[in-house]
């Protein structure tokens, strides 16, 4: 006898959000809906990873901006260490700096917090079926991004023995990003960014970020904005 739709077990879900009111509200909302069973709730990314290890849920509903371990890093760890658990991001933010690192880290779904309960359940069911669980607005954003032409490369070889990652950090410095913004863009820790900056400063003889900006332009790593 095949399992019918009504006999399917509900998806086991962990909710991760650092705001207690929001977290409890999501748990309460999902508790009223068929097709999902909330088995745990986490207040940050570290706790989310721990609960996945203990409970082996089907899906984690993951906020992005959380203390100790943010949602992108938690997603990366979960997908690397516990591939049987899928991740659906549920966040306030839909900007490129939030969306694309989360998807690169392994999230299969992405919703903003104005999503209704039914939309959340559909996203959970979609990722468990092997599909993407993306809200319509996120789908449009992805299509817009994909339709944009790829930027032309500005340099074919990194100067002064810089590694690829050190060159990426240098370019982002030249674009005016802070260490925290670079860390989010490259999906690494702020400490790692500082290490790359120290290394590239040592290799190039640079002393500060202003010199780094001039160096990046002078080496053709970035281009001046068009008039």
C-alpha positions, 0 to 999 in steps of 0.5 A: 500500500502506497503512502497517500498524501494524508498519511505522510509524516509532517516535516520536522522543523527547527526554527532559528531566530535570535529575537524571542518574540519572533521565534516564538511567534513562528513556532506558534504559527507553524504549530497551527498548520498541517504538514510541519512539526516544530521539534526545536527552537534556537536563539543563534546559529551555534544553537541551531547547529547543535540542535541539528546534530541532536534532533536531525530535523528535516529543515531548519528555518534560519534567520541570518543576522544572529549573534555568535554564529550568523545564519550564513555560517550556520547554514554552511556548517549544517549543509556540510556536516548534516546534509540530510537537513535542508535550510530555508532562510527566513529573514527580514533582508532581501538584499544581494549581500544577504541573499547570495551568500546564503544560497552559496552556503547551501540554503535551498529556500529563501523567504522574507518575514512577511511570508504567511504560514502557508507560504512557509509550509510550501517552501519547506515541502518544496525543498524536501521534494528537491525543489527550491523554496523561494518567494516570488520576490526572491525569484524576481531578484534572482532573475534580475541578477542573472539578466545583468551582464557579467562585469568584464575582468579588470586584471588577468594576474594578481600582482606582488604574489597576492593570492586570489582571496587576498586580491578579492579582499583588496578589490572590496577594500577599494570599493569602500567595504568595511571588514565586516561587510567584506566578511559577509560578502566572502562568507568568512569571519572578520578575523579571516578578513583581517588576516588577509589584509595583514598578508596583502599589506605585508606583500605590497608594502601598503600601510593603510586602506587609503594606500590600498585603494590607490594601489588597487586602481594603479594595478588595474584591479578596479576601474574608476566609475564612469562619468 
